[in-house]
Amino acid sequence: MLKALCRSLCLSLPLASASAQAASVVFLNPGYSNETFWVGYSRFMQAAADELGMELQIEYSERRTDLALTQAKTALAGPRRPDYLVLVNEQYLAPEIIRLSQGLGVKLFLVNNGLTEAQAQSIQAQPGRFAPLLGTLTGNDEQAGYQMLREMVALLPPGTGPVDLVAFSGVKNTPASQLREQGMRRALADFPQVRLRQVVYGGWNRRRAYEQAQVLQARYPHTQLVWAANDEMAFGAMKAFEEAGRIPGRDVIFSAINGSPEALRARIEGRLGVLMGGHFTLGGWAMVMLHDDAQGLPINRDGMSEHRIPVLQSIDQDKARRWLDLLQQDDLGIDFRRYSAQGRPADFRYPFLASPVEY
C-alpha cells in the first residue's frame, strides 16, 4: 500500500510542478459578456492560453467603468495575484488601474487601446506612482478608418458627385474610436465630392445607432455613404435606412469594422460594401508574448515595448467565406506555438508584428 501511495505521489509531481509553473493571466475585458466582438476576442485569447499552457481568467466589465475598477482591485488584492494583468484603455481607464498596480509585482500589458500621449506623459512624470508597462499591442485603427472610406468611394459609379456621407463613431474617450474617425476624416481630403454631413457617437451600440440613423436619414435623405466604426452601429443604421425604403448595397453603401459572423454574412451578401476586421487577434498575440516573458525570453526583441500592428485588413467576399467557416469550427486551427520565440534564434522577430496573419 505504501509503495502504491509513493508511486501515486511520484506520478502526480510532474503535473503539480507543471501547474505551478503555468503563467497566470487576468484579462479585464471591457465589453458585454454577450457582445459578439469581445466574446470572439476572448475565444481567440483562450485558445492561445490553452495551447501555450497558461491560466487565463476573463472578467467582463459589461461596459461599466465602475465594474472594471472593482474587478481590477479584486484581482490585485486577492491572495493569488496573477502574474499578468491585461487591460484595455477603454474610456481612458488604464491610468487608474496602472496606479493601483504600483508595487504589487503584477506585470501589465495593454491591448487594443493604448495610452494617449497626454496619459503617457503624465505617467512618465510620476514614475513612483505608477507601475511600469510590460508592453502595448494596438491595431492600425487610423489606417483602417482611412482605407474604409476610400474603398466605399471606389464603389460609387464613375463621375458620381456630390455625395452625402454620415458617420457613426464609437466613444469620444476611447483611442481606437478616435483614431478610426481621424482616418475617415483624413480620407475626406482625397475626395472633395464627398460631403460629410454629420458624425454621431453611437457608443458601439446597435440600438443607439438605429435611433440616431432614424434622424439622420430624414435630415439627409440623399445620403449614399454610411461609415460606421463597428458592425453593431452599422447594422443599427442599416435598419433605419431600410425602414425608410433605402436598400443597402444599391441605394446606400455601408461599411463596418469587426469580423463577426453577422458582418461576414452581410459582406458576402453585399449588404456591407466594405468590411475591415482582424483586431480580435490582438489578445491572442499578447498571450504569445506573455508566455515568452514567463519563460524569461525578451519580448521587446526589436527594442520597442509599444507596437501598432496591421491586424485590421479589408475583408472581401472570398475572405469573408473563409473566416465564416473558421469561426464555425470548434478548433480555430491556429498553431500559437509557431509564433513564439521559444527555441528560436536570437534574431527571431514576432511575425504578427510585421504583417497581418492570413486565415
C-alpha positions in Angstrom: 0.0 0.0 0.0 2.9 2.3 0.9 4.5 1.6 -2.5 1.3 2.3 -4.3 0.9 5.6 -2.4 4.5 6.6 -3.2 4.0 5.7 -6.9 0.8 7.8 -7.0 2.6 10.8 -5.4 5.6 10.5 -7.6 3.4 10.3 -10.7 1.5 13.4 -9.6 4.6 15.5 -9.0 5.3 16.5 -12.6 1.7 17.5 -13.1 1.7 19.6 -10.0 5.0 21.2 -10.9 3.8 22.0 -14.4 0.6 23.5 -13.0 2.6 25.6 -10.5 4.7 27.0 -13.3 1.8 27.9 -15.6 1.8 31.7 -16.0 -1.5 33.2 -14.8 -3.3 36.0 -16.6 -6.3 38.1 -15.8 -7.9 39.9 -18.8 -10.2 42.8 -18.0 -12.5 42.6 -21.0 -14.3 45.9 -21.4 -17.2 44.6 -23.4 -20.5 42.9 -22.6 -20.4 39.2 -21.9 -22.8 38.6 -24.8 -21.1 41.1 -27.2 -20.1 39.3 -30.4 -16.8 41.0 -30.9 -15.5 40.7 -27.3 -16.7 37.2 -26.9 -14.9 36.2 -30.1 -11.9 38.1 -28.9 -11.9 36.1 -25.6 -12.3 32.9 -27.5 -9.1 33.5 -29.6 -7.3 34.6 -26.4 -8.4 31.4 -24.6 -7.3 29.2 -27.5 -3.8 30.8 -27.2 -3.7 30.3 -23.5 -4.8 26.6 -23.7 -2.2 25.8 -26.3 0.6 27.6 -24.6 -0.2 26.1 -21.2 -1.3 29.3 -19.5 -4.0 30.1 -17.0 -6.4 32.7 -18.2 -9.2 34.3 -16.3 -11.5 36.7 -18.2 -13.6 39.3 -16.5 -16.3 41.2 -18.5 -16.9 44.7 -17.3 -20.2 45.0 -19.2 -19.0 48.4 -20.5 -19.1 49.8 -16.9 -16.0 51.6 -15.7 -17.0 51.2 -12.1 -17.2 47.4 -12.5 -13.9 47.3 -14.4 -12.2 49.1 -11.5 -13.8 46.7 -9.0 -12.6 43.7 -11.0 -9.1 45.2 -11.2 -9.0 45.8 -7.4 -10.2 42.3 -6.7 -7.5 40.8 -9.0 -4.8 42.9 -7.4 -5.8 42.4 -3.8 -6.5 38.7 -3.9 -4.4 36.1 -2.1 -3.2 34.8 -5.5 -2.4 37.7 -7.6 -2.0 36.9 -11.3 1.4 37.1 -12.9 -0.1 39.3 -15.6 -3.0 41.8 -15.9 -4.1 42.5 -19.5 -6.3 45.6 -19.9 -7.8 48.0 -22.4 -7.7 51.7 -22.2 -11.4 51.9 -22.9 -12.9 55.2 -21.7 -9.4 56.3 -20.5 -9.5 53.9 -17.6 -6.0 52.4 -17.9 -4.0 55.0 -15.8 -6.1 54.4 -12.7 -5.5 50.6 -13.0 -1.8 51.2 -13.6 -1.7 53.3 -10.4 -3.5 50.7 -8.4 -0.9 48.1 -9.6 2.1 50.0 -8.4 4.4 47.9 -6.2 2.3 44.7 -6.4 4.5 42.7 -8.7 1.9 42.1 -11.3 3.0 42.8 -14.9 0.7 45.0 -17.0 0.0 44.7 -20.7 -2.2 46.9 -22.8 -4.2 45.7 -25.8 -6.4 47.4 -28.4 -6.4 50.9 -26.8 -3.0 52.2 -25.7 -2.4 55.3 -23.6 -3.0 58.7 -25.1 0.0 60.9 -25.4 -1.2 63.1 -22.5 -1.7 60.0 -20.3 1.7 58.6 -21.2 3.4 62.0 -20.3 1.5 62.2 -17.0 2.6 58.7 -16.0 6.2 59.3 -17.1 6.3 62.4 -14.9 5.3 60.4 -11.8 7.3 57.2 -12.1 7.0 56.3 -8.4 3.2 56.5 -8.5 2.5 54.1 -11.4 3.5 50.6 -12.2 5.6 50.0 -15.3 4.0 48.7 -18.5 5.5 45.5 -19.9 4.1 46.2 -23.4 1.3 47.5 -25.6 -0.3 46.0 -28.7 -2.7 48.1 -30.7 -4.1 47.8 -34.2 -3.9 50.0 -37.3 -7.2 51.8 -36.4 -6.4 55.1 -38.1 -5.4 53.4 -41.4 -8.5 51.2 -41.2 -10.8 54.2 -40.9 -8.9 55.8 -43.9 -9.0 52.7 -46.1 -12.6 52.1 -45.3 -13.8 55.4 -46.8 -11.5 55.1 -49.8 -13.0 51.6 -50.6 -16.5 53.0 -50.2 -15.9 55.8 -52.7 -14.4 53.3 -55.1 -17.8 51.5 -55.2 -19.6 54.6 -56.4 -20.4 54.8 -60.2 -17.7 56.8 -62.0 -18.3 60.6 -62.0 -20.7 60.4 -59.1 -21.0 63.6 -57.1 -21.6 65.4 -54.9 -22.0 62.6 -52.4 -23.5 62.8 -48.9 -21.8 60.9 -46.1 -22.9 60.3 -42.5 -20.6 58.6 -40.0 -21.1 56.7 -36.8 -18.1 56.9 -34.5 -17.8 54.9 -31.3 -17.0 56.6 -28.0 -15.3 60.0 -27.7 -12.9 59.0 -24.9 -11.6 55.7 -26.4 -8.4 55.9 -28.5 -9.4 53.3 -31.1 -12.7 55.2 -31.8 -10.8 58.5 -32.1 -8.2 57.0 -34.5 -10.8 55.4 -36.8 -12.6 58.7 -37.1 -9.4 60.5 -37.7 -8.6 58.1 -40.6 -12.0 58.7 -42.1 -11.5 62.5 -41.9 -8.1 62.2 -43.5 -9.6 60.3 -46.4 -12.1 63.1 -47.0 -9.3 65.3 -48.1 -8.8 63.0 -51.1 -12.4 63.2 -52.2 -13.8 66.8 -52.4 -17.0 65.5 -53.9 -17.8 63.7 -50.6 -19.6 65.9 -48.1 -19.5 64.8 -44.5 -22.9 65.8 -43.2 -22.6 64.7 -39.6 -20.7 62.5 -37.2 -22.6 60.9 -34.3 -21.3 58.8 -31.4 -23.2 55.6 -31.3 -21.3 54.2 -28.3 -20.6 50.9 -30.3 -24.4 50.2 -29.7 -26.8 48.9 -32.3 -30.0 50.4 -30.7 -28.4 53.8 -30.2 -27.2 53.9 -33.8 -30.6 52.9 -35.1 -32.2 55.8 -33.2 -29.6 58.2 -34.5 -29.9 56.9 -38.0 -33.7 57.5 -38.0 -33.0 61.2 -37.5 -30.0 61.3 -39.9 -31.7 59.6 -42.9 -34.7 62.0 -42.6 -32.3 65.0 -42.2 -30.1 64.0 -45.1 -32.4 62.0 -47.5 -29.8 61.8 -50.3 -27.1 60.0 -48.2 -25.2 57.5 -50.2 -22.4 56.6 -47.8 -22.8 55.4 -44.2 -19.4 54.9 -42.5 -19.5 53.0 -39.1 -16.7 52.4 -36.7 -18.0 48.9 -35.8 -20.5 46.4 -37.0 -23.2 46.9 -34.3 -23.6 50.5 -35.3 -23.6 49.7 -39.0 -26.5 47.2 -38.5 -28.4 49.7 -36.4 -28.0 52.4 -39.1 -28.9 49.9 -41.8 -32.2 49.0 -40.2 -33.2 52.7 -40.1 -32.3 53.2 -43.7 -34.1 50.0 -44.8 -37.3 51.2 -42.9 -37.1 54.4 -45.0 -37.1 52.3 -48.2 -33.3 52.5 -48.9 -31.7 49.3 -50.0 -28.2 48.5 -48.6 -25.7 47.9 -51.4 -27.8 49.5 -54.0 -29.1 52.9 -52.7 -26.6 53.2 -49.8 -23.1 51.9 -49.3 -22.4 50.8 -45.7 -19.1 50.0 -44.1 -18.1 48.5 -40.8 -15.3 47.2 -38.7 -15.4 43.7 -36.9 -15.4 40.2 -38.4 -18.5 38.9 -36.6 -20.5 36.1 -38.3 -23.3 38.6 -39.0 -20.9 41.1 -40.5 -19.2 38.4 -42.6 -22.6 37.2 -44.0 -23.6 40.8 -44.8 -20.3 41.2 -46.7 -20.9 38.0 -48.6 -24.5 39.2 -49.5 -23.3 42.7 -50.5 -25.3 44.5 -47.8 -22.0 45.7 -46.4 -19.9 47.1 -49.2 -16.7 47.4 -47.1 -15.7 45.4 -44.1 -12.5 45.6 -42.1 -11.5 43.0 -39.4 -8.8 41.1 -37.7 -8.2 43.0 -34.5 -9.9 40.2 -32.5 -6.4 38.6 -32.6 -4.6 41.1 -30.5 -5.3 39.4 -27.2 -4.1 36.1 -28.6 -0.8 37.6 -29.8 -0.4 39.3 -26.4 -0.7 35.8 -24.8 2.1 34.6 -27.0 4.3 37.4 -25.8 3.4 36.9 -22.2 4.1 33.2 -22.5 7.6 34.1 -23.7 8.2 36.6 -21.0 7.2 34.0 -18.4 9.9 31.8 -20.0 12.5 34.5 -19.4 12.6 35.5 -23.1 12.8 39.1 -24.2 9.6 40.3 -25.9 10.9 43.7 -26.9 13.1 41.9 -29.5 13.0 44.9 -31.8 13.9 47.3 -28.9 10.3 48.5 -28.6 7.6 47.9 -26.0 4.8 49.6 -27.9 3.6 48.1 -31.1 0.9 49.2 -33.6 0.4 46.2 -35.8 -1.5 45.8 -39.1 -4.2 43.4 -37.9 -7.1 45.2 -39.4 -7.5 44.2 -43.0 -10.1 44.5 -45.8 -12.3 41.5 -46.0 -13.6 40.8 -49.5 -16.3 38.2 -50.1 -13.9 35.3 -50.6 -12.1 36.1 -47.3 -15.5 36.5 -45.6 -16.4 33.0 -46.6 -13.1 31.6 -45.2 -13.4 33.5 -41.9 -17.0 32.4 -41.5 -16.0 28.7 -41.9 -13.2 29.2 -39.4 -15.5 30.8 -36.8 -17.9 27.9 -37.1 -15.2 25.3 -36.2 -14.6 24.2 -32.6 -10.9 24.3 -33.2 -9.7 27.6 -34.6 -6.8 25.7 -36.2 -4.1 28.2 -35.1 -0.7 26.9 -34.0 0.2 29.6 -31.5 3.5 27.9 -30.6 4.9 28.6 -34.1 4.6 32.4 -33.3 6.5 32.1 -30.0 10.2 33.0 -29.6 10.8 29.8 -27.6 13.5 27.7 -29.2 14.1 30.3 -31.9 17.4 32.1 -32.7 18.2 35.4 -31.1 17.3 37.3 -34.3 13.7 35.9 -34.3 11.0 38.6 -34.7 7.3 38.0 -34.0 5.7 37.6 -37.4 2.4 39.1 -36.4 4.1 42.4 -35.6 5.2 43.0 -39.2 2.3 41.8 -41.3 -1.3 40.6 -40.8 -1.7 36.8 -40.3 -3.8 35.3 -43.2 -6.6 32.8 -42.4 
